[in-house]
Amino acid sequence: MDEISSKMESKKIHSLTTLSQFICHRKPERTFNIRGHYFPVCARCTGFYIGAFSYFVYVYFYFVDYTLPLIIIAFLMIIPTFLMVQLN
């Protein structure tokens, strides 16, 4: 039973790794690891996803008044992130 669960876990990790390669470059020197196991995304993308998740948690509990300048600034801040993914 333990062998079957470890194979299923291995397949899950492999599919997650395959999907993450389309999102992130996953260079080993830029990826966090714990005991030799690398995260599915690099350190930069890990920060990006943690920031997005914490934003959604914050917005769930507090009202944010979205104005046009705020939306424009948000898009301008996101553009360099997507440009860097293409350059790597």
C-alpha atoms as one frame of an Amber mdcrd trajectory, in Angstrom:
protein
   0.000   0.000   0.000   2.841   2.390   0.832   4.516   1.779  -2.543   1.316
   2.634  -4.424   0.869   5.917  -2.545   4.492   6.895  -3.178   4.044   6.230
  -6.924   0.892   8.361  -6.957   2.728  11.134  -5.121   5.575  10.910  -7.618
   3.132  11.250 -10.532   1.533  14.306  -8.905   4.919  15.958  -8.433   5.941
  15.134 -12.012   2.734  16.631 -13.451   3.153  19.744 -11.285   6.745  20.081
 -12.461   5.706  19.708 -16.098   3.031  22.391 -15.743   5.343  24.778 -13.935
   7.900  24.701 -16.765   5.468  26.711 -18.903   5.250  29.382 -16.205   8.784
  29.585 -14.820  12.336  28.903 -16.023  13.189  26.833 -12.869  16.922  27.374
 -13.046  18.427  25.362 -10.173  20.596  28.233  -8.961  17.478  30.440  -8.640
  15.108  27.872  -7.133  14.573  27.207  -3.440  15.174  23.660  -2.281  14.521
  21.738   0.886  16.715  18.695   1.494  17.508  18.409  -2.201  13.899  18.743
  -3.413  13.376  21.835  -5.554  10.262  23.993  -5.453   8.116  23.824  -8.613
   8.884  27.496  -9.383  11.918  29.754  -8.896  12.393  32.160  -5.983  11.051
  35.129  -7.964   7.881  33.313  -8.995   7.443  31.948  -5.467   7.400  35.537
  -4.212   5.011  36.524  -6.982   2.542  33.762  -6.057   2.814  34.388  -2.310
   2.180  38.087  -2.958  -0.858  37.342  -5.130  -2.239  34.932  -2.538  -1.768
  37.417   0.303  -3.435  40.121  -1.791  -6.518  37.951  -2.249  -6.633  37.200
   1.483  -6.329  40.922   2.262  -9.045  41.907  -0.225 -11.347  39.254   1.201
 -11.270  40.943   4.611 -10.832  44.627   3.666 -12.446  46.815   1.027 -10.114
  48.282  -1.596 -11.366  51.305  -3.532 -10.159  50.673  -7.078  -9.587  53.885
  -8.999  -8.329  54.269 -12.550  -4.838  55.487 -11.512  -4.501  52.534  -9.137
  -5.396  50.074 -11.907  -2.969  51.705 -14.359  -0.134  51.606 -11.793  -0.881
  47.936 -11.061  -0.622  46.994 -14.746   2.575  49.008 -15.164   4.115  47.155
 -12.212   3.207  43.753 -13.685   4.686  44.372 -17.165   8.382  43.926 -16.159
   7.569  40.560 -14.567   6.226  39.138 -17.812   9.050  40.653 -19.851  11.663
  38.986 -17.613  10.010  35.572 -18.052  10.378  35.925 -21.811  14.034  36.992
 -21.570  15.062  34.070 -19.358
